[in-house]
Amino acid sequence: MKRRIIIPIVIIISALDFNKIQRIRLTYKTKKIFVFILCFIFFSINYSFLNQSERVINICSWNLMNFGKSKSDAEIEFIANTIKSYDIVLIQEVVAKDPGGAQAVARLEEALNRKGAKWEYKISDETSGENSYKRERYAIIWKPSKITLIGTPWLEKKYTEEINREPFYATFRVGSKEFTVANFHAITKSMQPETEIKYFKYLPEEYPNLNLMFCGDFNLPQSHTVFNPLRKMGYLSALTGQKTSLRQECFNDDCLASEFDNFFFNSNKITNVSTGVIHFYKSFSSIKEARKISDHIPIYFQFSVN
């Protein structure tokens, strides 16, 4: 950061012709004005670069398969170490059929708090899937030192019949800007998730004052035509051509199966800084052991709000 701040100052100073300045007989008052202008330029650029850094948000999304009481303390610790560098983490597949899901989220928050930063979390109510197998909860965990939660998170209310596991929304503020994440887990590919994702095109109109970002496991690649209406509104996918689900077995070190997880953001309101995935499975001796954590890899998105 220091290097980025210094470079513009060096450019400005080098552009000044001090030989010409020295030939001008400046009064004491003129000299003071000249020094004031230089200081103003320096601090303006300094503030601008610092402000730009502070506005960048690091968000992570992870489908943590059957996240509940079956996760051991060692597995919770591993997950915490994997996500601790992010500002906000969205979790899908939190178990809803018993208290173990909510308890696992609380255990994860406690593990994160031991890593040096304060974290807070919210868990959704049970989604309105047609049976208990399909019902889940969502979780959102964040660092209050980085972003501020605005109001109370909520589950989508209008399209509960059309969308099996309706999105879980939460609005955050960074500086003077706001954005709303829509945490989502689609039905499986065999059940045709496009039949419910097609209703996403109505959500920006339902929430016209919100800067919506759709995040999570869509069980479809971003290239699917069901996302075309969102693209026409200016939405882009953070990841392109990136597989995010794990195979049952690796083939020639290829352990990833399908392009399922992503972020869809309004490019008119959000600037993409960086995107990527975390190949957490490489920390394990086998893909079987890795799949005890999850059958998906975490994805991340660094962005700023325009």
Stockholm file with secondary structure:
# STOCKHOLM 1.0

chainA/1-306         MKRRIIIPIVIIISALDFNKIQRIRLTYKTKKIFVFILCFIFFSINYSFLNQSERVINICSWNLMNFGKSKSDAEIEFIANTIKSYDIVLIQEVVAKDPGGAQAVARLEEALNRKGAKWEYKISDETSGENSYKRERYAIIWKPSKITLIGTPWLEKKYTEEINREPFYATFRVGSKEFTVANFHAITKSMQPETEIKYFKYLPEEYPNLNLMFCGDFNLPQSHTVFNPLRKMGYLSALTGQKTSLRQECFNDDCLASEFDNFFFNSNKITNVSTGVIHFYKSFSSIKEARKISDHIPIYFQFSVN
#=GR chainA/1-306 SS CHHHHHHHHHHHHHHSCHHHHHHSCCCHHHHHHHHHHHHHHHHHHHHHHHHHHHHCEEEEEEEEEEESTTSCHHHHHHHHHHHTTCSEEEEEEEECSSTHHHHHHHHHHHHHHTTTSCCEEEECCCCCCSSTTTCEEEEEEECTTTCEEEEEEEECCTTTTTSTTCCEEEEEEETTEEEEEEEEECCCGGGCTHHHHGGGGGHHHHSTTSCEEEEEECSSCTTSGGGHHHHHTTEEESCSSCCCBEEEEEETTEEECCCCEEEEEETTTEEEEEEEECCGGGGSSSHHHHTTTCSBCCEEEEEEEC
#=GC SS_cons         CHHHHHHHHHHHHHHSCHHHHHHSCCCHHHHHHHHHHHHHHHHHHHHHHHHHHHHCEEEEEEEEEEESTTSCHHHHHHHHHHHTTCSEEEEEEEECSSTHHHHHHHHHHHHHHTTTSCCEEEECCCCCCSSTTTCEEEEEEECTTTCEEEEEEEECCTTTTTSTTCCEEEEEEETTEEEEEEEEECCCGGGCTHHHHGGGGGHHHHSTTSCEEEEEECSSCTTSGGGHHHHHTTEEESCSSCCCBEEEEEETTEEECCCCEEEEEETTTEEEEEEEECCGGGGSSSHHHHTTTCSBCCEEEEEEEC
//
